[in-house]
Amino acid sequence: MNLRYINNTQQTFYNEAKKIRVKCFFEGLENADYFINDPFEQDGFHLVCLNDQEKVIGTGRLNIVDKMGVISQMAIAPENQNQGIGKIILNELIEKGKLLDVDQIKLSARLTAQSFYVKKGFEPLGHVYPSQKTGIMHIDMILML
């Protein structure tokens, strides 16, 4: 596996990552592109995990807002889930945040993924709520660095 930060000049990787995000988060929704192209999309650090054939199998995004990191859009291709790829991506995004001198990292986790983030030291913040994009129940979480 190979991790790589990508930008708009690497459209093939970006488009592959976007397909994974749609499949994991927005499949069946007419406005998936609208949801992906949120205010954080253009300025984010987009990380992809490539397999040995240089195919994107996972992705995540880090944005910096006032010395706080915001991790979002972490998605692993369904056929590659439960192989530790999410943990590798999360660890790299946290390290990137540290390099960028953030004090804390925040994310919005699906309830089904909450325990995954707790294992890395994230703590629940506030109450459970439905995602405005999908209606799926989420909870905000924070990691103090």
Sequence and secondary structure as in RCSB ss.txt:
>XXXX:A:sequence
MNLRYINNTQQTFYNEAKKIRVKCFFEGLENADYFINDPFEQDGFHLVCLNDQEKVIGTGRLNIVDKMGVISQMA
IAPENQNQGIGKIILNELIEKGKLLDVDQIKLSARLTAQSFYVKKGFEPLGHVYPSQKTGIMHIDMILML
>XXXX:A:secstr
 EEEEE TT HHHHHHHHHHHIIIIITT TTHHHHHS TTTTTSEEEEEE TTS EEEEEEEEEETTEEEEEEEE
E GGGTTSSHHHHHHHHHHHHHHHTT SEEEEEEEGGGHHHHHTTT EEEEEEEE TTT  EEEEEEEE 
